[in-house]
Amino acid sequence: MTASKVGMFWRQYSKNRAAVAGLFLLAAICVIAIAAPVITWYPPLKSAVGNPFVPPTANHPFGTDDLGRDIYSNVVYGARTSLVVGLLAAGISALTGIFVGATSGYYGGKIDDLLMRISEIFLVLPTFLLALIIVAVFGTNINNIIVAIAVVSWPRTARLLRAEFLTFKEREFVEAARVLGSRHIDIMLSEILPNAIFPVIVNASLEVATAILTEAGLSFLGAGDPNVPSWGLMLNNAQSYLRVAWWMAAFPGAMLLLTCLSLNLVGDGLNDYFNPRLKER
């Protein structure tokens, strides 16, 4: 992206003040996640680094839990887990959805019918329940969680891109490419996809937030990776001690809220930029 395009993007994006606030908030959370080893003092899962149920103090800014683990360290490292899961799951889901949606929308016919029936099978099933079953069958490690979330998420992207391909494949510039003898794959990747990808980009930001919430939900129900710091796992542990240690739930819950809120605000800003009807205002 050239400097002029970056400037044009920022001028349009910055019109939405909430989206700008979301972008800076998301950037701050990313910096916190990257700098986790520098800005924490205790290993995230190590027990007895302090006394149990210590309220927020200078040594333990977010307090300690029932096992004397430092909540601040777990919250900061939990940001890493959430962002990695969100980005990888949304990325795998987007790539799968792009392949299925582009193939279905471009070729149509029996291929379209087959791929859309498969996607509908996934859509009619409760996505969280399906992810929970996949993780329960294949194991509760972080890699399986990422794959499970991606498996249940791709149909939304596929159907969105299919609709865009159906719109663009009959346009004049696509017909011109066919007349010139371009291969189908070249038409799909060079002519249609660059024009149809923008709704997928907006949707991807929302899918990251959905993946983070799904991972937190799985961990909250005990289907998360116990060897990885997770906000959902912390909330699961905190529910038994809400009356005696409010901080055990407050801080991971607040970080989960702020992360998903920032991603949704960024998605709104991207929609303002990529939506041609809004650009005209």
C-alpha positions as CSV (number, residue, x, y, z in Angstrom):
1,M,0.0,0.0,0.0
2,T,1.5,3.3,-1.1
3,A,1.8,6.4,1.2
4,S,-1.1,8.1,-0.7
5,K,-3.4,5.1,-0.2
6,V,-2.4,4.9,3.5
7,G,-3.3,8.6,3.8
8,M,-6.6,8.1,2.0
9,F,-7.4,5.2,4.2
10,W,-6.6,7.0,7.4
11,R,-8.7,10.1,6.4
12,Q,-11.7,8.0,5.9
13,Y,-11.1,5.7,8.9
14,S,-10.4,8.6,11.3
15,K,-13.9,10.0,10.6
16,N,-15.2,7.3,12.9
17,R,-13.8,8.3,16.3
18,A,-15.0,5.1,18.0
19,A,-13.0,3.1,15.4
20,V,-9.9,5.2,16.1
21,A,-10.3,4.6,19.8
22,G,-10.7,0.8,19.1
23,L,-7.6,0.8,16.9
24,F,-5.4,2.4,19.6
25,L,-6.9,0.1,22.3
26,L,-6.2,-3.0,20.1
27,A,-2.7,-1.7,19.5
28,A,-2.1,-1.3,23.2
29,I,-3.3,-4.8,23.9
30,C,-1.0,-6.2,21.2
31,V,2.0,-4.3,22.7
32,I,1.1,-5.7,26.1
33,A,1.0,-9.2,24.7
34,I,4.3,-8.9,22.9
35,A,6.1,-7.3,25.9
36,A,4.7,-9.8,28.4
37,P,8.2,-11.2,29.4
38,V,9.4,-7.6,30.1
39,I,6.4,-6.2,32.0
40,T,5.7,-9.1,34.3
41,W,7.6,-10.4,37.3
42,Y,6.3,-13.9,37.9
43,P,5.7,-16.9,35.6
44,P,2.0,-16.9,34.7
45,L,1.1,-20.5,35.9
46,K,3.5,-20.7,38.8
47,S,1.7,-21.3,42.2
48,A,2.7,-19.7,45.5
49,V,4.4,-16.6,44.2
50,G,2.4,-14.9,46.9
51,N,-0.2,-15.7,49.6
52,P,-3.6,-16.8,48.4
53,F,-6.3,-14.2,47.9
54,V,-4.1,-11.2,48.2
55,P,-6.0,-8.1,46.9
56,P,-4.3,-5.7,44.4
57,T,-1.0,-4.4,45.8
58,A,2.2,-3.0,44.5
59,N,3.8,-6.5,44.3
60,H,0.6,-8.0,42.8
61,P,-1.2,-5.2,40.8
62,F,-4.2,-7.5,40.1
63,G,-3.9,-9.6,43.3
64,T,-3.4,-13.3,43.6
65,D,-5.8,-16.3,43.2
66,D,-6.5,-19.3,45.5
67,L,-3.2,-20.9,44.7
68,G,-1.1,-17.8,45.1
69,R,-0.6,-17.2,41.4
70,D,-0.1,-13.7,40.2
71,I,-3.2,-12.6,38.3
72,Y,-1.5,-9.7,36.6
73,S,1.0,-12.1,34.9
74,N,-1.8,-14.5,33.9
75,V,-3.8,-11.7,32.4
76,V,-0.9,-10.3,30.4
77,Y,0.1,-13.7,29.1
78,G,-3.5,-14.5,28.5
79,A,-3.6,-11.7,26.0
80,R,-1.0,-13.6,24.0
81,T,-3.1,-16.7,24.0
82,S,-6.2,-14.9,23.0
83,L,-4.6,-12.9,20.2
84,V,-2.7,-16.0,18.8
85,V,-5.9,-18.1,18.9
86,G,-8.0,-15.3,17.4
87,L,-5.6,-14.5,14.6
88,L,-4.7,-18.1,13.6
89,A,-8.3,-19.4,13.8
90,A,-9.7,-16.5,11.9
91,G,-6.8,-16.7,9.3
92,I,-7.4,-20.5,8.7
93,S,-11.2,-19.9,8.6
94,A,-10.8,-17.0,6.1
95,L,-8.5,-19.0,3.8
96,T,-10.8,-22.0,3.8
97,G,-13.9,-19.7,3.3
98,I,-12.2,-17.8,0.5
99,F,-11.3,-21.1,-1.4
100,V,-14.8,-22.5,-0.9
101,G,-16.7,-19.3,-1.6
102,A,-14.6,-18.4,-4.7
103,T,-14.9,-21.9,-6.2
104,S,-18.6,-22.1,-5.5
105,G,-19.5,-18.6,-6.7
106,Y,-17.4,-18.8,-9.9
107,Y,-18.2,-22.2,-11.2
108,G,-21.8,-22.5,-10.0
109,G,-23.8,-25.6,-10.9
110,K,-23.2,-28.9,-9.2
111,I,-20.0,-27.6,-7.5
112,D,-21.9,-24.7,-6.0
113,D,-24.7,-27.0,-4.8
114,L,-22.3,-29.4,-3.2
115,L,-20.2,-26.8,-1.4
116,M,-23.2,-24.8,-0.2
117,R,-24.9,-27.9,1.1
118,I,-21.7,-28.7,3.1
119,S,-21.5,-25.2,4.4
120,E,-25.2,-25.3,5.4
121,I,-24.6,-28.5,7.5
122,F,-22.1,-26.5,9.5
123,L,-24.3,-23.5,9.7
124,V,-27.4,-25.3,11.1
125,L,-25.3,-26.9,13.9
126,P,-24.6,-24.8,17.0
127,T,-21.0,-23.6,16.4
128,F,-19.9,-23.5,20.0
129,L,-21.3,-27.0,20.7
130,L,-19.6,-28.3,17.6
131,A,-16.3,-26.8,18.6
132,L,-16.7,-28.2,22.1
133,I,-17.3,-31.7,20.6
134,I,-14.2,-31.4,18.3
135,V,-12.0,-30.4,21.2
136,A,-13.4,-33.1,23.5
137,V,-12.7,-35.8,20.8
138,F,-9.2,-34.7,19.7
139,G,-7.9,-33.3,22.9
140,T,-7.7,-30.0,24.8
141,N,-4.5,-28.5,23.5
142,I,-4.2,-25.1,22.0
143,N,-3.6,-26.4,18.4
144,N,-6.8,-28.4,18.5
145,I,-8.7,-25.5,19.8
146,I,-7.5,-23.3,17.0
147,V,-8.4,-25.9,14.4
148,A,-11.8,-26.5,16.0
149,I,-12.7,-22.8,15.9
150,A,-11.6,-22.5,12.3
151,V,-13.6,-25.5,11.3
152,V,-16.9,-24.1,12.7
153,S,-16.2,-20.5,11.4
154,W,-15.4,-20.9,7.7
155,P,-18.9,-21.2,6.3
156,R,-19.7,-17.5,7.1
157,T,-16.8,-16.3,5.0
158,A,-17.6,-18.8,2.2
159,R,-21.2,-17.6,1.8
160,L,-20.1,-14.0,2.0
161,L,-17.5,-14.3,-0.7
162,R,-19.7,-16.5,-2.8
163,A,-22.3,-13.7,-3.0
164,E,-19.6,-11.3,-4.1
165,F,-18.4,-13.7,-6.8
166,L,-21.9,-14.1,-8.1
167,T,-22.1,-10.3,-8.4
168,F,-18.7,-9.7,-10.1
169,K,-18.4,-12.8,-12.4
170,E,-20.8,-11.4,-15.0
171,R,-19.2,-7.9,-15.1
172,E,-17.7,-6.5,-18.3
173,F,-14.1,-6.6,-17.1
174,V,-14.5,-10.3,-16.3
175,E,-16.1,-11.0,-19.7
176,A,-13.2,-9.2,-21.3
177,A,-10.7,-11.3,-19.5
178,R,-12.5,-14.5,-20.7
179,V,-12.5,-13.2,-24.3
180,L,-8.7,-12.6,-24.1
181,G,-8.2,-16.2,-23.1
182,S,-7.3,-15.8,-19.5
183,R,-7.4,-19.0,-17.4
184,H,-10.2,-19.5,-14.9
185,I,-7.7,-19.4,-12.0
186,D,-6.3,-16.1,-13.3
187,I,-9.7,-14.6,-13.6
188,M,-10.6,-15.7,-10.1
189,L,-7.4,-14.4,-8.4
190,S,-6.6,-11.4,-10.5
191,E,-9.9,-10.0,-11.7
192,I,-12.7,-11.0,-9.2
193,L,-11.0,-11.6,-5.9
194,P,-9.3,-8.2,-5.5
195,N,-12.8,-6.6,-6.0
196,A,-14.7,-9.1,-3.8
197,I,-12.3,-9.4,-0.9
198,F,-13.3,-6.2,1.0
199,P,-16.3,-7.6,2.9
200,V,-14.2,-10.6,3.9
201,I,-11.6,-8.2,5.4
202,V,-14.3,-6.5,7.5
203,N,-15.7,-9.9,8.5
204,A,-12.3,-11.2,9.4
205,S,-11.9,-8.6,12.2
206,L,-15.2,-9.7,13.7
207,E,-14.2,-13.4,13.3
208,V,-11.1,-12.7,15.4
209,A,-13.3,-11.4,18.2
210,T,-15.6,-14.4,17.8
211,A,-12.6,-16.8,18.0
212,I,-11.3,-15.1,21.2
213,L,-14.8,-15.4,22.8
214,T,-15.1,-19.1,21.7
215,E,-11.7,-20.0,23.2
216,A,-12.6,-18.2,26.4
217,G,-15.9,-20.1,26.5
218,L,-14.2,-23.4,25.9
219,S,-11.6,-22.7,28.7
220,F,-14.4,-21.6,31.0
221,L,-16.1,-24.9,30.6
222,G,-12.9,-26.8,31.2
223,A,-12.2,-27.6,27.6
224,G,-9.2,-25.3,27.3
225,D,-5.5,-26.1,27.4
226,P,-4.5,-26.2,31.1
227,N,-0.9,-25.6,30.1
228,V,-1.6,-22.2,28.5
229,P,-2.7,-19.0,30.4
230,S,-6.2,-18.2,29.4
231,W,-8.8,-15.6,30.4
232,G,-11.5,-18.2,30.2
233,L,-9.6,-20.5,32.5
234,M,-9.1,-17.7,35.0
235,L,-12.9,-16.9,34.9
236,N,-13.6,-20.6,35.5
237,N,-11.4,-20.7,38.5
238,A,-12.8,-17.4,39.8
239,Q,-16.5,-18.3,39.9
240,S,-16.1,-20.2,43.2
241,Y,-14.5,-17.2,44.9
242,L,-16.5,-14.2,43.6
243,R,-17.5,-13.1,47.2
244,V,-14.1,-13.3,48.7
245,A,-11.8,-12.3,45.7
246,W,-13.7,-10.2,43.2
247,W,-10.4,-9.3,41.4
248,M,-9.9,-12.9,40.2
249,A,-12.8,-12.4,37.8
250,A,-12.8,-8.6,37.3
251,F,-9.4,-8.2,35.5
252,P,-9.5,-11.1,33.0
253,G,-13.2,-10.3,32.3
254,A,-12.3,-6.7,31.7
255,M,-9.5,-7.6,29.3
256,L,-11.8,-10.0,27.4
257,L,-14.4,-7.3,27.1
258,L,-11.9,-4.6,26.0
259,T,-10.2,-6.9,23.4
260,C,-13.5,-7.9,21.8
261,L,-14.8,-4.4,21.9
262,S,-11.7,-3.0,20.2
263,L,-12.0,-5.6,17.4
264,N,-15.6,-4.8,16.8
265,L,-14.9,-1.0,16.7
266,V,-12.0,-1.7,14.2
267,G,-14.4,-3.7,12.1
268,D,-16.8,-0.8,12.1
269,G,-14.1,1.5,10.9
270,L,-13.0,-0.9,8.1
271,N,-16.6,-1.2,7.0
272,D,-16.8,2.6,6.8
273,Y,-13.8,2.6,4.5
274,F,-14.6,-0.3,2.3
275,N,-18.4,0.3,2.0
276,P,-18.8,2.4,-1.2
277,R,-22.2,3.7,-0.1
278,L,-20.7,5.2,3.1
279,K,-17.7,6.6,1.1
280,E,-20.0,8.7,-0.9
281,R,-21.3,10.6,2.2
